[in-house]
């Protein structure tokens, strides 16, 4: 069974950077698309960015464009989220997710990693 394990979260000052990683483990792993979402306290989960596993095409939420960069390493079954110019409002639990097949929604989720940005 495939599992997603996020890492790289932590406490950072405003203006700082963090890089999140999400590694997929399991005997076989295939994906159509991988994405990052986040959920702040008291708020709904929101889309951050996604990347096509084969195509490499990327999508970003408007508020993250220019600050966040998603990338992947297919050989390591890992997706990354480089976050720069962090703001206190970026504080949230960040989740990695996978769409295993085209036509399906995000059907595999990690446990999340906390990102806290202090002002």
C-alpha positions in Angstrom: 0.0 0.0 0.0 1.3 3.4 -0.9 1.8 6.0 1.8 2.8 9.6 1.6 5.1 11.1 4.1 5.6 14.8 4.4 8.6 16.5 6.0 10.3 19.9 6.1 7.8 21.9 8.1 8.8 24.1 11.0 8.9 27.5 12.4 10.3 30.3 10.3 10.3 34.1 10.5 8.3 36.2 8.0 10.3 36.6 4.8 12.1 33.3 5.3 11.9 30.1 3.3 11.1 26.4 3.8 11.2 23.4 1.5 8.6 20.7 2.0 9.1 17.2 0.8 6.6 14.4 0.2 7.9 10.9 -0.4 5.6 8.1 -1.7 6.5 4.7 -0.3 5.3 1.3 -1.3 6.0 -1.4 -3.8 4.4 0.3 -6.7 3.6 3.9 -7.1 2.0 5.7 -10.0 0.3 9.0 -10.2 -1.4 11.2 -12.6 -0.9 14.4 -10.6 0.5 15.3 -7.2 -0.5 18.4 -5.2 0.0 20.4 -2.1 -2.9 21.7 0.0 -3.0 23.6 3.3 -5.4 24.1 6.1 -5.1 27.0 8.6 -6.9 26.8 11.9 -10.6 27.5 11.5 -10.4 27.6 7.8 -11.2 25.3 5.0 -8.5 23.3 3.2 -7.2 25.1 0.2 -5.3 24.2 -2.9 -1.7 25.4 -3.1 0.0 23.8 -6.1 0.1 20.7 -8.3 2.3 19.0 -10.8 1.8 16.4 -13.4 3.7 13.3 -12.5 4.7 12.6 -16.1 4.2 15.9 -17.8 5.7 18.1 -15.2 3.1 20.8 -15.9 2.4 22.9 -12.8 -0.5 24.8 -11.4 -0.6 27.3 -8.5 -3.1 29.1 -6.5 -3.0 32.8 -7.3 -1.8 33.8 -3.9 1.2 31.5 -4.2 2.4 32.4 -7.6 5.9 33.8 -7.6 6.6 32.7 -4.0 6.1 28.9 -4.1 7.6 26.4 -6.5 6.5 22.8 -6.9 8.8 20.2 -8.4 9.2 16.5 -8.4 11.8 13.8 -8.6 10.3 10.8 -10.3 13.2 8.5 -9.4 12.7 9.2 -5.7 8.9 9.3 -5.9 9.1 12.6 -4.2 7.4 16.0 -4.7 8.7 19.2 -3.2 7.3 22.6 -2.4 9.8 25.4 -2.1 8.2 28.3 -0.2 9.9 31.7 -0.3 9.0 35.1 1.1 6.8 33.4 3.7 4.1 35.4 5.4 2.3 34.8 8.7 -0.9 34.0 6.7 1.0 31.1 5.2 0.8 29.4 8.6 -1.1 26.1 8.2 -0.8 22.4 8.1 0.4 21.5 4.6 -0.7 18.2 3.0 0.6 16.3 0.1 -1.9 14.5 -2.1 -2.0 12.3 -5.1 -4.4 11.8 -8.0 -3.6 8.3 -8.9 -5.5 8.3 -12.2 -6.9 10.8 -14.6 -10.5 11.3 -13.9 -10.1 10.8 -10.2 -9.8 13.4 -7.5 -7.0 13.5 -5.0 -7.5 10.1 -3.5 -4.3 9.6 -1.4 -3.3 12.0 1.3 -0.3 12.4 3.6 -0.6 13.1 7.3 0.4 16.8 7.0 3.3 18.9 8.2 3.0 22.1 10.3 4.4 25.3 8.9 4.4 28.3 11.3 5.5 31.7 10.1 6.1 34.3 12.9 5.8 38.0 12.3 
